[in-house]
């Protein structure tokens, strides 16, 4: 699970830094199981509570910086753990014509696309939107830029979205893009990357212990 990044990180012998990759809290469209890409809707009440719990979890964790997608649901989540910096490439996948559709409407309107998305998701460009490789490429570029700023031994948080996280963690786990569903995150789930000598290693995946109890 050790994959070289495209940016220069800490030199050998330095204390590793860490990146906390965090999915935003819950929104109404998550509950309704609608395609949610660039539509800028806020957290719902449950999402706000999830973000508050996330904040309490990391209240005693010194963070060198907090980076976030510019969308409201990510910014609200990031605000619970600190003052944040925007990174445009952390925005969610452009869903194009699927934006706002329910799963039922998706099946009814795009039956062929449903099959392709299930069987070869890495090869599908959503109508009017992105292909997963686009999401992964810009997500990895953003993570590499942010990782290059992490001081030795320090921790930086990154708040982003489901498909950005899944495709990025897929890469850093050495898995093919077609396996991205293996790396889906719960709302406010945290994956930790250890940064050392130009590489990133997945230490924990989708840790949501703060939501227990």
C-alpha positions as CSV (number, residue, x, y, z in Angstrom):
1,X,0.0,0.0,0.0
2,X,3.0,2.3,-0.7
3,X,2.6,4.4,-3.8
4,X,4.9,7.2,-5.0
5,X,3.3,10.7,-5.1
6,X,3.8,13.1,-7.9
7,X,5.2,15.9,-5.6
8,X,8.3,16.1,-3.5
9,X,7.6,15.1,0.1
10,X,9.7,14.7,3.2
11,X,13.3,13.4,2.8
12,X,14.4,10.0,4.1
13,X,15.0,10.1,7.9
14,X,12.5,12.8,8.6
15,X,9.6,12.2,10.9
16,X,6.6,11.3,8.7
17,X,3.8,13.7,8.3
18,X,0.2,12.6,8.0
19,X,-2.8,13.5,6.0
20,X,-6.3,13.0,7.3
21,X,-8.7,12.5,4.3
22,X,-12.2,13.2,5.5
23,X,-15.6,12.9,3.8
24,X,-18.1,15.6,4.5
25,X,-21.1,15.1,6.8
26,X,-24.6,14.0,5.7
27,X,-26.9,16.0,3.5
28,X,-30.6,15.6,2.6
29,X,-29.6,14.2,-0.8
30,X,-27.4,11.5,0.8
31,X,-30.5,10.3,2.7
32,X,-32.7,10.5,-0.4
33,X,-29.9,8.6,-2.3
34,X,-29.8,11.3,-5.1
35,X,-26.8,11.8,-7.3
36,X,-24.9,14.7,-5.5
37,X,-22.0,16.2,-7.4
38,X,-21.6,19.9,-7.7
39,X,-25.0,21.0,-6.3
40,X,-24.1,23.2,-3.4
41,X,-26.5,22.0,-0.6
42,X,-25.6,22.2,3.1
43,X,-25.3,19.6,5.8
44,X,-28.6,18.5,7.3
45,X,-29.1,18.3,11.1
46,X,-27.5,14.8,11.3
47,X,-24.6,16.1,9.2
48,X,-24.0,19.0,11.5
49,X,-24.0,16.6,14.5
50,X,-21.5,14.4,12.7
51,X,-19.3,17.3,12.0
52,X,-19.5,18.4,15.7
53,X,-18.5,14.9,16.7
54,X,-15.6,15.0,14.3
55,X,-14.5,18.3,15.8
56,X,-14.6,16.9,19.3
57,X,-12.6,13.9,18.2
58,X,-9.7,16.1,16.8
59,X,-10.0,18.9,19.4
60,X,-6.7,17.8,21.0
61,X,-5.0,17.0,17.7
62,X,-2.7,19.8,16.5
63,X,-3.4,20.4,12.8
64,X,-0.9,22.3,10.7
65,X,-3.7,23.2,8.2
66,X,-7.2,22.2,7.1
67,X,-7.9,22.1,3.4
68,X,-11.4,21.7,1.9
69,X,-13.5,21.4,-1.2
70,X,-15.2,24.7,-1.9
71,X,-18.7,23.2,-1.7
72,X,-20.8,24.1,1.4
73,X,-21.1,20.6,2.8
74,X,-17.3,20.2,2.9
75,X,-16.7,23.7,4.2
76,X,-19.2,23.2,7.0
77,X,-17.5,19.9,8.0
78,X,-14.0,21.5,7.8
79,X,-15.2,24.4,10.0
80,X,-15.7,21.9,12.9
81,X,-12.0,21.1,13.0
82,X,-10.4,24.5,12.2
83,X,-10.1,27.4,9.8
84,X,-9.8,26.0,6.3
85,X,-8.2,26.7,3.0
86,X,-10.1,26.1,-0.3
87,X,-8.8,23.7,-3.0
88,X,-10.9,23.7,-6.1
89,X,-9.7,20.2,-7.3
90,X,-11.2,18.6,-4.2
91,X,-14.7,19.3,-5.5
92,X,-17.0,16.3,-6.1
93,X,-17.4,14.5,-9.5
94,X,-19.4,16.4,-12.1
95,X,-22.5,14.3,-12.4
96,X,-23.8,16.1,-15.5
97,X,-27.3,15.1,-16.4
98,X,-27.5,12.7,-13.4
99,X,-27.3,15.5,-10.9
100,X,-30.2,15.3,-8.5
101,X,-31.6,12.1,-9.9
102,X,-32.8,9.3,-7.6
103,X,-31.6,5.8,-8.1
104,X,-35.0,4.9,-9.4
105,X,-35.0,7.7,-12.0
106,X,-31.5,6.7,-13.0
107,X,-32.5,3.2,-13.8
108,X,-35.6,4.3,-15.7
109,X,-33.9,7.0,-17.8
110,X,-30.5,5.4,-18.4
111,X,-30.8,1.6,-18.4
112,X,-27.7,1.1,-20.6
113,X,-25.7,3.4,-18.5
114,X,-26.7,1.6,-15.3
115,X,-25.2,-1.6,-16.7
116,X,-22.0,0.1,-17.8
117,X,-21.6,2.0,-14.5
118,X,-22.0,-1.3,-12.7
119,X,-19.7,-3.4,-14.9
120,X,-17.1,-1.0,-16.2
121,X,-17.4,2.2,-14.1
122,X,-13.8,3.3,-14.9
123,X,-14.7,3.5,-18.6
124,X,-18.0,5.5,-18.3
125,X,-18.2,9.2,-18.9
126,X,-21.4,10.5,-17.2
127,X,-23.6,12.3,-19.8
128,X,-22.6,16.0,-19.5
129,X,-20.2,15.2,-16.7
130,X,-16.8,13.6,-15.8
131,X,-15.2,10.2,-16.1
132,X,-13.7,8.6,-12.9
133,X,-10.2,9.0,-14.3
134,X,-10.8,12.8,-14.4
135,X,-11.8,12.8,-10.7
136,X,-8.9,10.6,-9.7
137,X,-6.3,12.7,-11.6
138,X,-7.4,16.1,-10.2
139,X,-7.8,14.5,-6.7
140,X,-4.3,13.0,-6.7
141,X,-2.9,16.3,-8.0
142,X,-4.6,18.2,-5.2
143,X,-3.4,15.7,-2.6
144,X,0.1,15.8,-3.9
145,X,0.2,19.6,-3.7
146,X,-1.2,19.6,-0.2
147,X,1.1,16.7,0.9
148,X,4.1,18.7,-0.3
149,X,3.3,21.4,2.3
150,X,3.0,19.1,5.3
151,X,5.9,19.8,7.7
152,X,7.8,16.7,9.1
153,X,5.9,15.2,11.9
154,X,2.8,17.4,11.4
155,X,-0.8,16.5,10.5
156,X,-3.0,18.2,7.9
157,X,-6.7,17.5,7.3
158,X,-8.4,17.4,3.9
159,X,-12.2,17.5,3.7
160,X,-13.6,16.3,0.4
161,X,-16.2,14.0,-1.2
162,X,-17.1,10.4,-1.7
163,X,-15.8,9.8,-5.2
164,X,-12.7,12.0,-4.8
165,X,-11.8,10.0,-1.7
166,X,-12.6,6.6,-3.2
167,X,-10.5,7.1,-6.3
168,X,-7.6,8.7,-4.4
169,X,-7.4,5.9,-1.8
170,X,-7.9,3.3,-4.5
171,X,-4.7,4.6,-6.1
172,X,-2.7,4.7,-2.9
173,X,-3.8,1.2,-2.1
174,X,-2.4,0.0,-5.4
175,X,-5.9,-1.1,-6.7
176,X,-7.3,-0.5,-10.2
177,X,-9.7,2.3,-10.7
178,X,-12.5,-0.2,-11.4
179,X,-12.3,-1.3,-7.7
180,X,-13.1,2.2,-6.4
181,X,-16.3,1.0,-4.7
182,X,-14.1,-0.9,-2.2
183,X,-12.9,2.4,-0.8
184,X,-16.2,4.2,-0.2
185,X,-16.4,6.3,3.0
186,X,-19.1,6.9,5.5
187,X,-20.1,10.6,6.2
188,X,-17.2,12.1,8.2
189,X,-15.2,8.8,7.8
190,X,-11.4,9.4,8.1
191,X,-8.6,7.8,6.1
192,X,-5.1,8.5,7.3
193,X,-2.1,8.6,4.9
194,X,1.5,8.6,6.3
195,X,3.8,10.7,4.2
196,X,7.5,9.7,4.0
197,X,10.3,9.8,1.5
198,X,8.1,10.8,-1.4
199,X,5.5,8.2,-0.8
200,X,2.1,7.8,0.9
201,X,1.0,4.8,2.9
202,X,-2.6,4.1,4.0
203,X,-2.6,3.7,7.8
204,X,-6.3,3.6,8.5
205,X,-9.3,3.5,6.3
206,X,-12.8,5.1,6.8
207,X,-12.4,5.4,10.6
208,X,-15.7,6.8,12.0
209,X,-15.2,5.9,15.7
210,X,-16.4,9.4,16.6
211,X,-19.9,8.4,15.4
212,X,-20.2,5.5,17.8
213,X,-22.3,5.9,21.0
